[in-house]
Amino acid sequence: MIFPNIWVGELSSQRLMLACVFISGTKPSTFPAFYFPVENIESVVEVHPLHPVSLHAFTLCFWSRAQPVGSQTILSYSTGESDHELRVTVGTELGLWVGGQFLSFPLQHEARGWLHHCVTWGSQQGTATLWLNGAAGKARSMQKGYVSQPGGILVLGKARDALLGTFSDGFAGWMSQVNVWSRVLGAAEIRALALCRAGLKGDVIAWGQTPMALLGGVLLQPDTSCQ
């Protein structure tokens, strides 16, 4: 199976795209991981979602192996009205923003290897839940009845400040198997993903299928998250 394009480029005044990389494989783990060098503050991945990011509910799942430095952005979706329309960070806590409202989930772990996270949120009940390595934490309440706004910019590895046109809170380390669904996944689905037993793909971001632009020195490296 041939995965669609990942455009590999570098940040510059022209934002020139330099090359196109095709990667083939038979399962998600054969698609490379993204490595964000700790010394490169400009590393970011632009995402062209498969589905408009106007969501009544979502699930974000990903593997990460982060450097132990500060609050680091996994995903950021910003619009003209809200820099934090949807944002997820990792560090000593997992931070979740929906429609500019913030919620914190403490992360009590000392692992330096790969960790599997899933974050779910549903507008109908206004319930958000963090799953770490297949185990659910306590559900929290936020933004009941809210719908995320379409027409924004979606990136991995940085938080975008639309007013200043800059990025901040950069991710440093490895990121893999990032998927976003426009629904709340069930417990069995999330546990299967954490155990690397499911080939589920998101309908907003589908790892290995959604077009992405690698900018500012993001590297492609073998994905060892499920080994």
N, C-alpha and C positions, 0 to 999 in steps of 0.2 A: 504494500500500500504506500502511495506517495502522499506525503502531507503537503498542503499548500504553502505558499511562500512565507518565509520570514525575511523581512528586509533588514539587512545589517548596515548600519550607518554610523555617523559620528555627529555630535552636536557642533554646529558652527552657525555663522550668521546666515548662511544659505540653507542649513539643514539638508545638506546633500545626501541622498541615498547612494551608497557606494556599491552594494552587491546584493545578490539574491541567493539564498541558500535553500536547497531542497534536502529534506531528510526523510529516509524511508524506514519503516519498521512494521512490526506486526502487533505490538502492544504499547500502551502508554509509556512504559518505563524505557523504551528504546528511543524516545524523543529526548533530546538533550535538556539538561537543566540550565538555567540562567545563573551566571555568576556575576555578582556586582562587587567589583574591587573596593575595598575599604578606603583606599587612597583616592578614588575617583569620585568626586562629589557631583559630577554631571551625569552619571549613569542613570538611564531611565528607559523604560520600554513603553512605546505608544501602542495602544490596543485599538483595533477596529472591530467592535463587538458585532456578533451575528444577529443580535436582537436589540431593539431600542432599549436604553436603560431607563425606561419608565415602568417601575416595578411596584406591584402590590405586595410582593414577597420575594425573597431571594435566599439562596444558599451559596456561600463562598467556601470552597475547600482548597487546601494547598498543603504542600510539604515545604518546610523551610529548614535551613541550617544557618542560623544567623550568628554574626559576630556579636560578642557581648558588649555592645555599645548603644546606650540610649534607647529612645523610642524610634522604631524603624517602620516605615510605611511599606506595606505589602501592596495594597491597591488603593487608588485614589480616583474618584469620579467627581469632577467639578463642573459647574455651570456658571453662566454669567451672574446669577443671583447668589450662588452658594459655592464656596471653595470646598466645602465638606459635605456635598450632597450624599456621597457614599465614600467612606474611607475606613480602612482597617490597618492597625499598626500592631507590631509585636515588640516585646521587650520584657520588662518586669511585670507588665500587664498587657492584655490585649485590649486595644482601644477601638471602639466602633462608633462611627458617626453616621446618622441617617437624617437627611434633611437639616444638617447643621447641629442636631442634638447629639450629645456625647454620652457614651456609656462605657464603663471600665470593668473588665473581667480580670481579677488578679491571676497571675501565672506563677504557680509555686512549683517550679522544677529547676533542676540544675544541669539538665542534659545539654551537652555540647554537640550532640549528633542531630540527625534529622528528627523533626517533630511534625506530626500531622494535625492540622487545625481544620475545623469546619465552623462557620458562623452562620446561623440561620436567623431570619427575621420575617414575621408575617404581619401585614397591616391589619388584618381583621381583628386579631386579638392584641396586637401591639406587643408581641412576645419575641424576645431575642435570646438565643442560647449559644453558648460556646461548647464545642466538642473538642477535646484534646486527646489524641491517640485513641479515638473511638469511644471515649467516655464523656458523657454529658455532664456539664456543670449546671448550676442552678439557673433556671430561666429568669430573665429580667424583663421589665416592661419599658417600652419606649415607642413613641410616635404611632399610637393607635390611629388607624384611619388614613395614614399618610401614603402618598404615592410619589416615588422619586421622579424628578423632572427630566424629560428627554433633552437631547441636543447638546450634551456636555462633552467633556474630554476625559477619556479613560486611560490611565497609565498604571504601570507596575513599578514599584521601587522608589517612588518619590511622592510627596504631597505638592500639589500645584497651587501657587498663589496667583490667581488670575489678574489681580490688580497690579502686582509688580512684575508679572510675567516670569516668575522664578520658581524654582523647586526647592524643597527643604525636607528634613527628617528622612534622609536617605537610608535605604536598606543596604546592608553590607553582608555578603555571604551568598548562599545558594538558595534558589527558589525553583520549585518544580511542580508539575501537575496542578496548575492553577485552573480551576473550573468555576464558573458561576452559572447557576440555574435561576430561572424566574419562578421558582417554587421552593417550598421548604421540603428538603429531603427527609425521608423516614429514617428511623433509628437503624434499621437493618442495612439500608443503603450506605449510611455514613460509616458504620462499623466495617462493612465490606471494603470501602475505600481505604480506611485506616489499615486494614490487613492486606491491602494490595490484591484483593480478590475480585474487584469489580472494575470493569472497563467503562464506567459511566462517563459521559461527556456532557458538559454544560450546554445550554442553548443560548447563553449570552456570551460566555467565553468557553470555548472547547479547546482544551490543551492539545497542541499539535495540529489544529485545524484553523483556528482563528488567526487572521493576518495580524502580525505584530512587527513594529519597527524597533530594532535594537540600536540605541543611541548612546553616545558618550562613553563607549568602552565596555559595555556589557558583553560578556563572553559566553559562548556555548561550550558546556563541558558535559561529560558523561553523567547521566542521572543514576545516582546510587541510592536513592531514597528507599527503594523497595528491596534492597539487597540485604 
